[in-house]
């Protein structure tokens, strides 16, 4: 791992754990052992680093969708199960303690940070809506559901579960959300 990757990995972890405002470039330099000049060579300021951190987390969440609910080679029931299994795996391994995109973008007060969050949310919203529509076509998801409203419900329930999981430091809220969502949308 090169110095830029070390900086990004540390910042992604710490900013999701402590928040954007609580992490300084000095803290990053001290904890990673990378020279200050080298850190500023890669990132002119903390805002630039924050943008890369948001893109890092957006990539993780996009991958969640692409390998699970958007994966055309998976059976329908496996998409839902694997989507939640991945969230639980990452949460319990403390790769992200809560919804980092929302937390970091909210603290940054930066137009580009807000755009990254909004683009990522739209991607998940569309992926979830398409998943619901596919389930309706297959007769697995209730046909009378509005896919857009159900997608919004699914994302809000996951976000809440991630925050609860962060507070309780266990995966029980995510498992509960999975069962709630399944009972509400499945036929």
MDTraj code that builds the backbone (N, CA, C; nanometers):
import mdtraj as md
import numpy as np

residues = "UNK UNK UNK UNK UNK UNK UNK UNK UNK UNK UNK UNK UNK UNK UNK UNK UNK UNK UNK UNK UNK UNK UNK UNK UNK UNK UNK UNK UNK UNK UNK UNK UNK UNK UNK UNK UNK UNK UNK UNK UNK UNK UNK UNK UNK UNK UNK UNK UNK UNK UNK UNK UNK UNK UNK UNK UNK UNK UNK UNK UNK UNK UNK UNK UNK UNK UNK UNK UNK UNK UNK UNK UNK UNK UNK UNK UNK UNK UNK UNK UNK UNK UNK UNK UNK UNK UNK UNK UNK UNK UNK UNK UNK UNK UNK UNK UNK UNK UNK UNK UNK UNK UNK UNK UNK UNK UNK UNK UNK UNK UNK UNK UNK UNK UNK UNK UNK UNK UNK UNK UNK UNK UNK UNK UNK UNK UNK UNK UNK UNK UNK UNK UNK UNK UNK UNK UNK UNK UNK UNK UNK UNK UNK UNK UNK UNK UNK UNK UNK UNK UNK UNK UNK UNK UNK UNK UNK UNK UNK UNK UNK UNK UNK UNK UNK UNK UNK UNK UNK UNK UNK UNK UNK UNK UNK UNK UNK UNK UNK UNK UNK UNK UNK UNK UNK UNK UNK".split()
xyz = np.array([
    [0.0849, -0.1170, 0.0000],
    [0.0000, 0.0000, 0.0000],
    [0.0897, 0.1236, 0.0000],
    [0.0618, 0.2148, -0.0943],
    [0.1426, 0.3368, -0.0997],
    [0.0911, 0.4396, 0.0020],
    [0.1640, 0.5502, 0.0144],
    [0.1297, 0.6509, 0.1158],
    [-0.0090, 0.7110, 0.0955],
    [-0.0461, 0.7377, -0.0297],
    [-0.1780, 0.7947, -0.0560],
    [-0.2877, 0.6972, -0.0115],
    [-0.2691, 0.5698, -0.0402],
    [-0.3669, 0.4683, 0.0016],
    [-0.3740, 0.4575, 0.1538],
    [-0.2576, 0.4658, 0.2204],
    [-0.2557, 0.4627, 0.3676],
    [-0.3339, 0.5796, 0.4263],
    [-0.3108, 0.6968, 0.3697],
    [-0.3808, 0.8163, 0.4169],
    [-0.5317, 0.7988, 0.3971],
    [-0.5709, 0.7550, 0.2786],
    [-0.7124, 0.7387, 0.2475],
    [-0.7779, 0.6334, 0.3372],
    [-0.7126, 0.5198, 0.3555],
    [-0.7685, 0.4140, 0.4408],
    [-0.7869, 0.4619, 0.5845],
    [-0.6853, 0.5279, 0.6364],
    [-0.6946, 0.5775, 0.7736],
    [-0.8044, 0.6826, 0.7847],
    [-0.8064, 0.7770, 0.6919],
    [-0.9060, 0.8843, 0.6960],
    [-1.0472, 0.8296, 0.6802],
    [-1.0660, 0.7328, 0.5920],
    [-1.1984, 0.6738, 0.5728],
    [-1.2479, 0.6090, 0.7016],
    [-1.1593, 0.5377, 0.7674],
    [-1.1954, 0.4722, 0.8930],
    [-1.2244, 0.5738, 1.0029],
    [-1.1349, 0.6685, 1.0199],
    [-1.1490, 0.7642, 1.1297],
    [-1.2617, 0.8649, 1.1071],
    [-1.2798, 0.9084, 0.9834],
    [-1.3878, 1.0034, 0.9567],
    [-1.5244, 0.9375, 0.9729],
    [-1.5339, 0.8089, 0.9411],
    [-1.6622, 0.7411, 0.9610],
    [-1.6850, 0.7122, 1.1089],
    [-1.5786, 0.6944, 1.1827],
    [-1.5898, 0.6656, 1.3260],
    [-1.6097, 0.7923, 1.4083],
    [-1.5306, 0.8961, 1.3793],
    [-1.5305, 1.0175, 1.4608],
    [-1.6029, 1.1355, 1.3973],
    [-1.6172, 1.1314, 1.2660],
    [-1.6741, 1.2435, 1.1928],
    [-1.5654, 1.3220, 1.1220],
    [-1.6036, 1.3921, 1.0189],
    [-1.5095, 1.4707, 0.9392],
    [-1.4406, 1.5778, 1.0228],
    [-1.5194, 1.6499, 1.1018],
    [-1.4632, 1.7627, 1.1780],
    [-1.3635, 1.7197, 1.2852],
    [-1.3746, 1.5986, 1.3350],
    [-1.2871, 1.5529, 1.4443],
    [-1.1517, 1.5012, 1.3956],
    [-1.1371, 1.4821, 1.2654],
    [-1.0125, 1.4289, 1.2101],
    [-0.9348, 1.5429, 1.1458],
    [-0.8093, 1.5564, 1.1855],
    [-0.7248, 1.6622, 1.1286],
    [-0.6127, 1.5998, 1.0461],
    [-0.5545, 1.6806, 0.9616],
    [-0.4392, 1.6336, 0.8841],
    [-0.3243, 1.5987, 0.9798],
    [-0.3089, 1.6753, 1.0872],
    [-0.2044, 1.6443, 1.1856],
    [-0.2270, 1.5073, 1.2479],
    [-0.3530, 1.4733, 1.2800],
    [-0.3839, 1.3416, 1.3361],
    [-0.3484, 1.2320, 1.2359],
    [-0.3823, 1.2539, 1.1108],
    [-0.3540, 1.1558, 1.0063],
    [-0.2041, 1.1335, 0.9934],
    [-0.1293, 1.2415, 0.9911],
    [0.0173, 1.2333, 0.9799],
    [0.0751, 1.1585, 1.0997],
    [0.0298, 1.1947, 1.2178],
    [0.0811, 1.1313, 1.3398],
    [0.0504, 0.9815, 1.3434],
    [-0.0733, 0.9443, 1.3135],
    [-0.1153, 0.8036, 1.3260],
    [-0.0632, 0.7147, 1.2138],
    [-0.0437, 0.7711, 1.0951],
    [0.0050, 0.6892, 0.9836],
    [0.1567, 0.6877, 0.9747],
    [0.2222, 0.7838, 1.0391],
    [0.3680, 0.7910, 1.0322],
    [0.4186, 0.8463, 0.8995],
    [0.3309, 0.9028, 0.8218],
    [0.3688, 0.9603, 0.6925],
    [0.4105, 1.1057, 0.7148],
    [0.5159, 1.1460, 0.6474],
    [0.5649, 1.2834, 0.6618],
    [0.4565, 1.3830, 0.6204],
    [0.4488, 1.4931, 0.6926],
    [0.3477, 1.5953, 0.6661],
    [0.3569, 1.6454, 0.5220],
    [0.4793, 1.6660, 0.4747],
    [0.4973, 1.7139, 0.3375],
    [0.4420, 1.6132, 0.2364],
    [0.4601, 1.4841, 0.2659],
    [0.4090, 1.3798, 0.1773],
    [0.2568, 1.3770, 0.1791],
    [0.1970, 1.3942, 0.2963],
    [0.0506, 1.3961, 0.3076],
    [-0.0054, 1.5130, 0.2265],
    [0.0570, 1.6292, 0.2383],
    [0.0080, 1.7458, 0.1647],
    [0.0433, 1.7398, 0.0162],
    [0.1383, 1.6556, -0.0198],
    [0.1662, 1.6315, -0.1617],
    [0.0463, 1.5603, -0.2248],
    [-0.0098, 1.4650, -0.1526],
    [-0.1235, 1.3879, -0.2039],
    [-0.2561, 1.4615, -0.1884],
    [-0.2706, 1.5352, -0.0802],
    [-0.3950, 1.6074, -0.0523],
    [-0.3611, 1.7485, -0.0086],
    [-0.4004, 1.8467, -0.0876],
    [-0.3672, 1.9857, -0.0559],
    [-0.4324, 2.0320, 0.0738],
    [-0.5469, 1.9709, 0.1062],
    [-0.6159, 2.0082, 0.2293],
    [-0.7118, 1.8952, 0.2701],
    [-0.7709, 1.9112, 0.3855],
    [-0.8599, 1.8082, 0.4374],
    [-0.9861, 1.7941, 0.3528],
    [-1.0311, 1.9019, 0.2924],
    [-1.1496, 1.8960, 0.2053],
    [-1.1249, 1.8025, 0.0868],
    [-1.0067, 1.8137, 0.0246],
    [-0.9738, 1.7249, -0.0874],
    [-0.9717, 1.5788, -0.0418],
    [-0.9149, 1.5570, 0.0736],
    [-0.9129, 1.4219, 0.1295],
    [-1.0556, 1.3750, 0.1588],
    [-1.1371, 1.4622, 0.2139],
    [-1.2759, 1.4271, 0.2435],
    [-1.3520, 1.3843, 0.1192],
    [-1.3269, 1.4500, 0.0080],
    [-1.3915, 1.4127, -0.1186],
    [-1.3501, 1.2717, -0.1586],
    [-1.2206, 1.2404, -0.1459],
    [-1.1747, 1.1044, -0.1777],
    [-1.2344, 1.0020, -0.0813],
    [-1.2499, 1.0393, 0.0444],
    [-1.3117, 0.9494, 0.1428],
    [-1.4569, 0.9215, 0.1034],
    [-1.5292, 1.0257, 0.0651],
    [-1.6679, 1.0055, 0.0217],
    [-1.6742, 0.9151, -0.1015],
    [-1.5840, 0.9377, -0.1963],
    [-1.5810, 0.8514, -0.3149],
    [-1.5463, 0.7071, -0.2782],
    [-1.4589, 0.6897, -0.1798],
    [-1.4241, 0.5562, -0.1311],
    [-1.5483, 0.4853, -0.0780],
    [-1.6235, 0.5530, 0.0129],
    [-1.7437, 0.4917, 0.0703],
    [-1.8525, 0.4727, -0.0340],
    [-1.8652, 0.5676, -0.1260],
    [-1.9640, 0.5525, -0.2335],
    [-1.9326, 0.4279, -0.3150],
    [-1.8047, 0.4032, -0.3400],
    [-1.7632, 0.2834, -0.4138],
    [-1.7973, 0.1556, -0.3396],
    [-1.7781, 0.1551, -0.2083],
    [-1.8129, 0.0374, -0.1274],
    [-1.9620, 0.0089, -0.1390],
    [-2.0436, 0.1124, -0.1227],
    [-2.1888, 0.0937, -0.1280],
    [-2.2374, 0.0591, -0.2678],
    [-2.1754, 0.1153, -0.3701],
    [-2.2118, 0.0773, -0.5078],
    [-2.1824, -0.0710, -0.5305],
    [-2.0682, -0.1141, -0.4795],
    [-2.0330, -0.2558, -0.4932],
    [-2.1365, -0.3435, -0.4241],
    [-2.1843, -0.3017, -0.3076],
    [-2.2897, -0.3772, -0.2383],
    [-2.4063, -0.4031, -0.3326],
    [-2.4501, -0.2979, -0.4005],
    [-2.5639, -0.3119, -0.4914],
    [-2.5285, -0.3966, -0.6123],
    [-2.4129, -0.3719, -0.6712],
    [-2.3754, -0.4408, -0.7938],
    [-2.3587, -0.5905, -0.7746],
    [-2.3072, -0.6327, -0.6607],
    [-2.2845, -0.7768, -0.6402],
    [-2.4026, -0.8462, -0.5721],
    [-2.5032, -0.7682, -0.5350],
    [-2.6189, -0.8295, -0.4682],
    [-2.7473, -0.7971, -0.5437],
    [-2.8170, -0.6904, -0.5052],
    [-2.9504, -0.6666, -0.5609],
    [-2.9517, -0.6316, -0.7095],
    [-2.8405, -0.5849, -0.7653],
    [-2.8341, -0.5544, -0.9085],
    [-2.7671, -0.6658, -0.9890],
    [-2.7254, -0.7712, -0.9222],
    [-2.6532, -0.8806, -0.9873],
    [-2.7511, -0.9698, -1.0642],
    [-2.7409, -0.9677, -1.1953],
    [-2.8329, -1.0442, -1.2806],
    [-2.8122, -1.1956, -1.2717],
    [-2.6972, -1.2389, -1.2253],
    [-2.6713, -1.3828, -1.2195],
    [-2.7198, -1.4480, -1.0897],
    [-2.7601, -1.3679, -0.9920],
    [-2.8096, -1.4235, -0.8653],
    [-2.9588, -1.4499, -0.8721],
    [-3.0028, -1.5573, -0.8072],
    [-3.1465, -1.5816, -0.7912],
    [-3.2044, -1.4687, -0.7079],
    [-3.3304, -1.4371, -0.7298],
    [-3.3921, -1.3218, -0.6661],
    [-3.3793, -1.3242, -0.5142],
    [-3.4152, -1.4344, -0.4499],
    [-3.4100, -1.4408, -0.3038],
    [-3.2684, -1.4230, -0.2500],
    [-3.1704, -1.4670, -0.3249],
    [-3.0312, -1.4532, -0.2817],
    [-2.9850, -1.3077, -0.2857],
    [-3.0401, -1.2277, -0.3752],
    [-3.0023, -1.0868, -0.3847],
    [-3.0283, -1.0161, -0.2523],
    [-3.1489, -1.0324, -0.2006],
    [-3.1892, -0.9679, -0.0757],
    [-3.1041, -1.0185, 0.0406],
    [-3.0891, -1.1508, 0.0499],
    [-3.0126, -1.2107, 0.1595],
    [-2.8675, -1.1648, 0.1577],
    [-2.8059, -1.1691, 0.0414],
    [-2.6645, -1.1316, 0.0331],
    [-2.6424, -0.9831, 0.0545],
    [-2.7398, -0.9002, 0.0142],
    [-2.7298, -0.7567, 0.0385],
    [-2.7179, -0.7310, 0.1887],
    [-2.8068, -0.7894, 0.2668],
    [-2.8027, -0.7689, 0.4110],
    [-2.6848, -0.8410, 0.4757],
    [-2.6488, -0.9568, 0.4245],
    [-2.5313, -1.0266, 0.4785],
    [-2.4055, -0.9413, 0.4642],
    [-2.3914, -0.8730, 0.3518],
    [-2.2746, -0.7865, 0.3309],
    [-2.2754, -0.6684, 0.4270],
    [-2.3926, -0.6087, 0.4465],
    [-2.4019, -0.4960, 0.5407],
    [-2.3625, -0.5430, 0.6804],
    [-2.4142, -0.6578, 0.7213],
    [-2.3840, -0.7120, 0.8543],
    [-2.2352, -0.7432, 0.8661],
    [-2.1789, -0.8043, 0.7644],
    [-2.0363, -0.8380, 0.7663],
    [-1.9515, -0.7121, 0.7852],
    [-1.9765, -0.6098, 0.7070],
    [-1.8979, -0.4872, 0.7195],
    [-1.9206, -0.4194, 0.8533],
    [-2.0455, -0.4176, 0.8982],
    [-2.0758, -0.3519, 1.0252],
    [-2.0071, -0.4230, 1.1420],
    [-2.0149, -0.5555, 1.1458],
    [-1.9574, -0.6295, 1.2583],
    [-1.8056, -0.6325, 1.2536],
    [-1.7487, -0.6172, 1.1368],
    [-1.6027, -0.6120, 1.1269],
    [-1.5529, -0.4691, 1.1470],
    [-1.6459, -0.3776, 1.1756],
    [-1.6149, -0.2361, 1.2041],
    [-1.5478, -0.1653, 1.0876],
    [-1.5757, -0.2082, 0.9644],
    [-1.5248, -0.1335, 0.8502],
    [-1.5943, 0.0012, 0.8394],
    [-1.7204, 0.0067, 0.8736],
    [-1.7875, 0.1363, 0.8826],
    [-1.8891, 0.1319, 0.9957],
    [-1.8701, 0.2140, 1.0942],
    [-1.9612, 0.2156, 1.2074],
    [-2.0767, 0.3125, 1.1861],
    [-2.1687, 0.2802, 1.0998],
    [-2.2805, 0.3678, 1.0705],
    [-2.2777, 0.4099, 0.9246],
    [-2.3697, 0.4962, 0.8831],
    [-2.3724, 0.5399, 0.7435],
    [-2.2725, 0.6531, 0.7185],
    [-2.1510, 0.6211, 0.6770],
    [-2.0456, 0.7229, 0.6673],
    [-2.0709, 0.8307, 0.5637],
    [-2.1355, 0.7980, 0.4522],
    [-2.1585, 0.8997, 0.3501],
    [-2.2394, 1.0163, 0.4051],
    [-2.3471, 0.9850, 0.4713],
    [-2.4347, 1.0889, 0.5252],
    [-2.3622, 1.1710, 0.6309],
    [-2.2948, 1.1037, 0.7205],
    [-2.2255, 1.1725, 0.8291],
    [-2.1166, 1.2651, 0.7759],
    [-2.0316, 1.2142, 0.6900],
    [-1.9181, 1.2932, 0.6411],
    [-1.9647, 1.4059, 0.5499],
    [-2.0537, 1.3766, 0.4565],
    [-2.1030, 1.4801, 0.3648],
    [-2.1746, 1.5904, 0.4418],
    [-2.2488, 1.5519, 0.5444],
    [-2.3203, 1.6506, 0.6247],
    [-2.2279, 1.7458, 0.6984],
    [-2.1137, 1.6975, 0.7396],
    [-2.0187, 1.7818, 0.8128],
    [-1.9304, 1.8662, 0.7215],
    [-1.9138, 1.8245, 0.5977],
    [-1.8161, 1.8910, 0.5113],
    [-1.8576, 2.0296, 0.4645],
    [-1.9859, 2.0569, 0.4502],
    [-2.0306, 2.1879, 0.4016],
    [-1.9621, 2.2227, 0.2702],
    [-1.9629, 2.1288, 0.1791],
    [-1.8936, 2.1412, 0.0524],
    [-1.9909, 2.0950, -0.0561],
    [-2.0065, 2.1726, -0.1621],
    [-2.1023, 2.1396, -0.2677],
    [-2.0705, 2.0049, -0.3322],
    [-1.9437, 1.9772, -0.3551],
    [-1.9064, 1.8495, -0.4187],
    [-1.9396, 1.7327, -0.3259],
    [-1.9199, 1.7489, -0.1969],
    [-1.9535, 1.6424, -0.1011],
    [-2.1029, 1.6116, -0.1069],
    [-2.1834, 1.7147, -0.1131],
    [-2.3294, 1.6957, -0.1220],
    [-2.3667, 1.6249, -0.2521],
    [-2.3006, 1.6617, -0.3621],
    [-2.3265, 1.5972, -0.4916],
    [-2.2946, 1.4485, -0.4853],
    [-2.1802, 1.4131, -0.4263],
    [-2.1420, 1.2718, -0.4156],
    [-2.2464, 1.1960, -0.3361],
    [-2.2896, 1.2550, -0.2249],
    [-2.3932, 1.1886, -0.1438],
    [-2.5219, 1.1719, -0.2244],
    [-2.5662, 1.2772, -0.2906],
    [-2.6919, 1.2714, -0.3665],
    [-2.6838, 1.1728, -0.4821],
    [-2.5709, 1.1708, -0.5542],
    [-2.5530, 1.0760, -0.6641],
    [-2.5567, 0.9325, -0.6130],
    [-2.4919, 0.9092, -0.5020],
    [-2.4878, 0.7746, -0.4446],
    [-2.6261, 0.7335, -0.3963],
    [-2.6951, 0.8242, -0.3291],
    [-2.8301, 0.7929, -0.2817],
    [-2.9212, 0.7608, -0.3995],
    [-2.9135, 0.8401, -0.5082],
    [-2.9963, 0.8130, -0.6268],
    [-2.9644, 0.6763, -0.6858],
    [-2.8369, 0.6414, -0.6878],
    [-2.7975, 0.5102, -0.7394],
    [-2.8629, 0.3990, -0.6567],
    [-2.8560, 0.4089, -0.5242],
    [-2.9163, 0.3063, -0.4383],
    [-3.0669, 0.3054, -0.4488],
    [-3.1239, 0.4229, -0.4544],
    [-3.2686, 0.4358, -0.4660],
    [-3.3170, 0.3658, -0.5937],
    [-3.2499, 0.3947, -0.7059],
    [-3.2857, 0.3335, -0.8340],
    [-3.2612, 0.1826, -0.8311],
    [-3.1479, 0.1400, -0.7732],
    [-3.1177, -0.0032, -0.7638],
    [-3.2244, -0.0761, -0.6823],
    [-3.2640, -0.0169, -0.5696],
    [-3.3666, -0.0795, -0.4851],
    [-3.5015, -0.0820, -0.5552],
    [-3.5371, 0.0267, -0.6233],
    [-3.6645, 0.0311, -0.6965],
    [-3.6663, -0.0748, -0.8063],
    [-3.5552, -0.0890, -0.8788],
    [-3.5473, -0.1915, -0.9832],
    [-3.5555, -0.3325, -0.9248],
    [-3.4941, -0.3521, -0.8100],
    [-3.5018, -0.4801, -0.7395],
    [-3.6483, -0.5112, -0.7049],
    [-3.7199, -0.4122, -0.6552],
    [-3.8603, -0.4314, -0.6176],
    [-3.9453, -0.4599, -0.7414],
    [-3.9233, -0.3858, -0.8490],
    [-3.9974, -0.4100, -0.9731],
    [-3.9728, -0.5504, -1.0266],
    [-3.8475, -0.5943, -1.0226],
    [-3.8147, -0.7302, -1.0668],
    [-3.8869, -0.8330, -0.9802],
    [-3.8876, -0.8095, -0.8503],
    [-3.9574, -0.9001, -0.7593],
    [-4.1067, -0.9050, -0.7855],
    [-4.1637, -0.7915, -0.8217],
    [-4.3050, -0.7889, -0.8558],
    [-4.3324, -0.8692, -0.9821],
    [-4.2447, -0.8571, -1.0808],
    [-4.2597, -0.9340, -1.2048],
    [-4.2511, -1.0837, -1.1776],
    [-4.1678, -1.1218, -1.0825],
    [-4.1499, -1.2634, -1.0490],
    [-4.2554, -1.3137, -0.9506],
    [-4.3370, -1.2229, -0.8991],
    [-4.4403, -1.2617, -0.8043],
    [-4.3900, -1.2818, -0.6620],
    [-4.2688, -1.2343, -0.6340],
    [-4.2083, -1.2507, -0.5021],
    [-4.2379, -1.1301, -0.4120],
    [-4.2456, -1.0133, -0.4728],
    [-4.2741, -0.8891, -0.4012],
    [-4.4212, -0.8534, -0.4243],
    [-4.4841, -0.7975, -0.3223],
    [-4.6254, -0.7588, -0.3328],
    [-4.6455, -0.6694, -0.4547],
    [-4.7437, -0.7040, -0.5361],
    [-4.7692, -0.6305, -0.6605],
    [-4.8298, -0.4922, -0.6365],
    [-4.8974, -0.4727, -0.5251],
    [-4.9635, -0.3446, -0.5005],
    [-4.8691, -0.2394, -0.4402],
    [-4.7430, -0.2732, -0.4232],
    [-4.6459, -0.1770, -0.3689],
    [-4.6029, -0.0784, -0.4762],
    [-4.5875, 0.0457, -0.4376],
    [-4.5251, 0.1449, -0.5224],
    [-4.3739, 0.1258, -0.5053],
    [-4.3044, 0.0891, -0.6136],
    [-4.1615, 0.0560, -0.6049],
    [-4.0781, 0.1729, -0.5535],
    [-4.1137, 0.2946, -0.5911],
    [-4.0369, 0.4109, -0.5461],
    [-4.0546, 0.4345, -0.3963],
    [-4.1780, 0.4240, -0.3481],
    [-4.2008, 0.4416, -0.2046],
    [-4.1363, 0.3287, -0.1244],
    [-4.1469, 0.2065, -0.1756],
    [-4.0858, 0.0922, -0.1065],
    [-3.9337, 0.1052, -0.1047],
    [-3.8756, 0.1577, -0.2126],
    [-3.7309, 0.1795, -0.2177],
    [-3.6892, 0.2812, -0.1127],
    [-3.7652, 0.3876, -0.1009],
    [-3.7367, 0.4902, -0.0001],
    [-3.7462, 0.4316, 0.1401],
    [-3.8488, 0.3523, 0.1638],
    [-3.8660, 0.2856, 0.2929],
    [-3.7469, 0.1953, 0.3228],
    [-3.7064, 0.1161, 0.2251],
    [-3.5941, 0.0238, 0.2429],
    [-3.4674, 0.1004, 0.2803],
    [-3.4364, 0.2077, 0.2077],
    [-3.3147, 0.2843, 0.2355],
    [-3.3208, 0.3549, 0.3706],
    [-3.4354, 0.4080, 0.4052],
    [-3.4485, 0.4744, 0.5351],
    [-3.4369, 0.3740, 0.6493],
    [-3.4944, 0.2578, 0.6320],
    [-3.4856, 0.1549, 0.7361],
    [-3.3399, 0.1081, 0.7532],
    [-3.2688, 0.0917, 0.6420],
    [-3.1280, 0.0515, 0.6496],
    [-3.0456, 0.1603, 0.7182],
    [-3.0676, 0.2865, 0.6817],
    [-2.9937, 0.3966, 0.7443],
    [-3.0167, 0.4014, 0.8941],
    [-3.1418, 0.3867, 0.9353],
    [-3.1730, 0.3849, 1.0781],
    [-3.1093, 0.2669, 1.1492],
    [-3.1132, 0.1511, 1.0832],
    [-3.0539, 0.0311, 1.1423],
    [-2.9028, 0.0467, 1.1576],
    [-2.8389, 0.1098, 1.0600],
    [-2.6946, 0.1327, 1.0702],
    [-2.6619, 0.2235, 1.1888],
    [-2.7414, 0.3268, 1.2075],
    [-2.7179, 0.4154, 1.3218],
    [-2.7420, 0.3426, 1.4540],
    [-2.8499, 0.2649, 1.4622],
    [-2.8767, 0.1870, 1.5838],
    [-2.7638, 0.0878, 1.6089],
    [-2.7166, 0.0267, 1.5026],
    [-2.6084, -0.0706, 1.5147],
    [-2.4816, -0.0036, 1.5642],
    [-2.4592, 0.1176, 1.5203],
    [-2.3419, 0.1931, 1.5649],
    [-2.3499, 0.2179, 1.7155],
    [-2.4665, 0.2561, 1.7630],
    [-2.4851, 0.2852, 1.9050],
    [-2.4743, 0.1594, 1.9893],
    [-2.5419, 0.0526, 1.9452],
    [-2.5432, -0.0717, 2.0240],
    [-2.4179, -0.1562, 2.0026],
    [-2.3433, -0.1254, 1.8983],
    [-2.2214, -0.1981, 1.8620],
    [-2.2462, -0.3462, 1.8378],
    [-2.3622, -0.3739, 1.7742],
    [-2.3891, -0.5100, 1.7283],
    [-2.4797, -0.5052, 1.6065],
    [-2.4962, -0.6186, 1.5421],
    [-2.5705, -0.6252, 1.4161],
    [-2.7198, -0.6479, 1.4344],
    [-2.7678, -0.6606, 1.5572],
    [-2.9093, -0.6916, 1.5803],
    [-3.0046, -0.5940, 1.5101],
    [-2.9800, -0.4619, 1.5119],
    [-3.0723, -0.3714, 1.4419],
    [-3.0780, -0.3955, 1.2904],
    [-2.9677, -0.4364, 1.2325],
    [-2.9658, -0.4636, 1.0882],
    [-3.0461, -0.5894, 1.0586],
    [-3.0295, -0.6904, 1.1413],
    [-3.1060, -0.8144, 1.1243],
    [-3.2555, -0.7861, 1.1415],
    [-3.2893, -0.7037, 1.2396],
    [-3.4286, -0.6660, 1.2617],
    [-3.4834, -0.5913, 1.1398],
    [-3.4057, -0.4973, 1.0857],
    [-3.4486, -0.4217, 0.9672],
    [-3.4717, -0.5148, 0.8487],
    [-3.3846, -0.6117, 0.8323],
    [-3.3997, -0.7092, 0.7245],
    [-3.5338, -0.7802, 0.7356],
    [-3.5701, -0.8241, 0.8550],
    [-3.6966, -0.8955, 0.8753],
    [-3.8165, -0.8023, 0.8578],
    [-3.8055, -0.6792, 0.9036],
    [-3.9136, -0.5818, 0.8865],
    [-3.9385, -0.5562, 0.7378],
    [-3.8311, -0.5283, 0.6669],
    [-3.8433, -0.4994, 0.5233],
    [-3.9012, -0.6187, 0.4503],
    [-3.8499, -0.7358, 0.4820],
    [-3.8988, -0.8570, 0.4131],
    [-4.0470, -0.8776, 0.4408],
    [-4.0896, -0.8566, 0.5653],
    [-4.2312, -0.8771, 0.5969],
    [-4.3210, -0.7726, 0.5289],
    [-4.2669, -0.6538, 0.5045],
    [-4.3465, -0.5486, 0.4410],
    [-4.3554, -0.5608, 0.2888],
    [-4.2491, -0.6078, 0.2245],
    [-4.2491, -0.6062, 0.0779],
    [-4.2720, -0.7414, 0.0128],
    [-4.2374, -0.8502, 0.0806],
    [-4.2512, -0.9817, 0.0180],
    [-4.3976, -1.0256, 0.0164],
    [-4.4354, -1.0912, -0.0921],
    [-4.5724, -1.1417, -0.1096],
    [-4.5961, -1.2606, -0.0168],
])
top = md.Topology()
chain = top.add_chain()
for i, resn in enumerate(residues, 1):
    res = top.add_residue(resn, chain, resSeq=i)
    for name in ("N", "CA", "C"):
        top.add_atom(name, md.element.get_by_symbol(name[0]), res)
traj = md.Trajectory(xyz[None], top)
